């Protein structure tokens, strides 16, 4: 009950409960998919959209179309068939792992602006990496990159699943167990891992600019914005969590 009262002064309470404690991936898919796009404006939109089936449908259909476009880029490149297949498989895996976040874990509504920003982020990954790796020949490095991609996706998916289950049993409570005991933003860490894996898969030095930029925006922009909200939401409870758990990369920072 105390948590609900604390939240009342931050965001208006409404039947859709747009804020339930974690403002990150469960409530903000833009941040989980490379959320470097107009975060402060998206915050304003939260309490305005309780029903977003059109937005989510648009998002899913558009991502499928973007994957189709990525195949057009991949197939016209000079890479051998195995490397082309791995590039396409990576895009499909990323889409499938994020589908539950979009359709199940995000129980609040999303705005059209947020849906467009998510689409832009996926477009960068689904089109940018295949373009940069379209002429790369197959090697054993492909399996290393694919392994890192799957590892990052699993970190993201499992952390979201753990929090989703926790919130059903303990609504309004701060999630600090499971993978969340390793990092306050373990879902972001998972994103960084799979994005880095995709950069390795392309074997193009330019690709590594993407995970570097993603880290900068996560660590210096998104996380401070999110933690300001969490401090207002949970007070001393979040401060204790903050003092005992690393911010982004487990056991490091």
CORJONOR-V833986 format. One record per run of one state. SS is the DSSP state (H for helix, E for strand, C for the rest). FROM is the first residue (numbers start at 1). TO is the last residue. If there is no record, write none. Layout:
BEGIN
SS | FROM | TO
SS | FROM | TO
END
This chain:
BEGIN
C | 1 | 1
H | 2 | 8
C | 9 | 28
H | 29 | 32
C | 33 | 38
H | 39 | 48
C | 49 | 52
H | 53 | 75
C | 76 | 80
H | 81 | 105
C | 106 | 111
H | 112 | 132
C | 133 | 140
H | 141 | 169
C | 170 | 177
H | 178 | 181
C | 182 | 185
H | 186 | 202
C | 203 | 204
H | 205 | 234
C | 235 | 235
H | 236 | 244
C | 245 | 253
END
